Amino acid sequence: MSTTVTTSLSVTAAGLSFQSPLLNASGTFNAPLFNQLYPLQEIMGGIVTKTVTQNPQAGNMQPRTTELPGIGMLNSIGLQNPGLAYTLETEIPELKALGLPVILSISANSSGEFAQMTETILSHPHASLIDALELNLSCPNVAKGGIHFGSATDSVKEALSAVTRICPKPVFAKLTPNVSDIVSIGAAAIEGGAAGLTAINTVLGVAIDIHKKKPIMPRVSAGYSGPGIKPIALHAIWNLHKHFPETPIIGVGGIGNAQDVLEFLMAGATLVQVGTICFRQPTIFKTIQTDLQEFCRTENLNSLHELIGCAHT
């Protein structure tokens, strides 16, 4: 009787072990709720929190999302969150109880505030429940006149340095695609001490209400996510891995099935984050895992690490 060999989907990145390359994208996934649909511990590699700020934020005025049928959605949430203290005290233990590595996503308005938040995290009794930090660099740097952190190399390096000089945990820098040279931004993050890179954040976009004859979103521009940004994200992953092959990359942007995941791995990502499709297909992680296992079986792979960056050769 023949037996089916199941390939391990485990990967390692920045000194951490993940049983699967599948993570959720920040702000798109209610882990405790989804865990009632299927056991996340058996499928996912880790959980990324919604981005949290030092103090609670109410977010932007409505409407804050609009669907773009077939190609994704626009969102302008404004980082609505209950603040760092509440997240550390209440949400982190709840997420860690699911039995997976937890990556805390944080955002700040200056390098000093990033450092202050990091000190608060490390001094909290629940600090040991956090496996890594992800720095969301999409907010304006008030100390630099409002320029977005992610669009200036000096701001990125300062932010990473402020955190990594005091944080023993791995720190990932989440990069924006809304720059002319993402490689230079990635280099600045690595110089600042980033253990890994997350690419990409949302792409700027606009939608018009043709009946009201004005933009749908009150702030006009919003973050575009969904299948339409996949080629942009893959291009970023390809170039980042080409220049920094030893740096682990978390690929994100338009992933909706196992083929997308495989493309990201082959382009150079070690982990991936699945986001927008979760709103439409909350069980997508289960489907992707099954299809990844089938691909590995048919390709006679011993480990997913055989695929990481293989398209470059």
Sequence and secondary structure as in RCSB ss.txt:
>XXXX:A:sequence
MSTTVTTSLSVTAAGLSFQSPLLNASGTFNAPLFNQLYPLQEIMGGIVTKTVTQNPQAGNMQPRTTELPGIGMLN
SIGLQNPGLAYTLETEIPELKALGLPVILSISANSSGEFAQMTETILSHPHASLIDALELNLSCPNVAKGGIHFG
SATDSVKEALSAVTRICPKPVFAKLTPNVSDIVSIGAAAIEGGAAGLTAINTVLGVAIDIHKKKPIMPRVSAGYS
GPGIKPIALHAIWNLHKHFPETPIIGVGGIGNAQDVLEFLMAGATLVQVGTICFRQPTIFKTIQTDLQEFCRTEN
LNSLHELIGCAHT
>XXXX:A:secstr
       B  EEETTEEESSSEEE TTS  HHHHTTTS GGGT S EE   B SS B    S  EEEETTTEEEE
     B  HHHIIIIIHHHHHTTSS EEEEE  SSHHHHHHHHHHHHHSTTGGG  EEEEE  SB GGGTT BGG
G HHHHHHHHHHHHTT  S EEEEE S SS HHHHHHHHHHTT SEEEE   EEE  EETTTTEESSTTS EEEE
SGGGHHHHHHHHHHHHHH TTS EEEESS  SHHHHHHHHHHT SEEEE GGGGT TTHHHHHHHHHHHHHHHTT
 SBGGGTTTGGG 
